[in-house]
Amino acid sequence: MAELFYDDDADLSIIQGRKVAVIGYGSQGHAHALSLRDSGVDVRVGLHEGSKSKAKAEEQGLRVVTVSEAAAEADVIMILVPDPLQAQVYEESIKDNLKDGDALFFGHGLNIRYGFIKPPANVDVAMVAPKGPGHLVRRQYEEGRGVPCIAAVEQDATGKGFELALSYAKGIGGTRAGVIKTTFTEETETDLFGEQAVLCGGTAALVKAGFETLTEAGYQPEIAYFECLHELKLIVDLMYEGGLEKMRWSISETAEWGDYVTGPRIITDATKAEMKKVLAEIQDGTFAKNWMDEYHSGLKKYNEYKTQDENHLLETTGKELRKLMSWVDNDEA
């Protein structure tokens, strides 16, 4: 079973006694920086010259400096810029500013797991990763609650890396809900697999295949959209609240019977075998290499896939139907 840690297991004074740099001010960056500040931590935000986020951070009362300045000032550096940019930011602005006993923190383990960033031996390398988006992390903190976090130490130069990680997690409200101890390898590999095989890749492909099956059989796209995409939220919300059991308790017996007899025909042994191949490509670094190559060569295939799906009948139908839904935020991405 997983090891869980709560408020009583973490000493907030540890992180309060350090100087923290939050590099990046996106979804997670703003939540970490603001919550740490409100927990009595000495925080500065490191942003590149010309960053559009600078004004927002300053308006919210945070001190903003360059990434190099932030890294030089701080002894705990949390890197929260996008994965493909982290190695460059580290090499150009952080690496030469690291001192003995500093701590290099991450919100996701990809760059450490695959060796794109190679920290020196004299610093701690740790991860604190809330299992929720930044706006939720911040809102829960402000309401006196927290979002569960996972924490890991890849390199423990000081012998106190995990204590520091727990203290940091407490500073953003994580120990109020619970912190699960993990490793960089476990977090990275399971996170990538979940995104690709289930949450994003698997779900998107299933929805599109169902929609196409109905429309190719002559059913109206609008009806197919409701049945294959729109109502997915209703089912996922039930699963989120109480697992498969609550979902099945809430649906009709007809739907539940169809679940039992048809689900295994869609997700077959062949599907699971392909999932294992996907996991193997994550474990051996194939996916990470291909993604970094794609990103740094200009995102040609990425943009082709994106455009293709944006023009899919599923998407054009959905844009029109969502205009009828007063309860839905109609601001398109």
Summary of the structure (lengths in Angstrom):
residues: 333
radius of gyration: 22.2
end to end distance: 39.5
largest distance: 67.3
contacts: 1038
relative contact order: 0.10
helix: 60%
strand: 12%
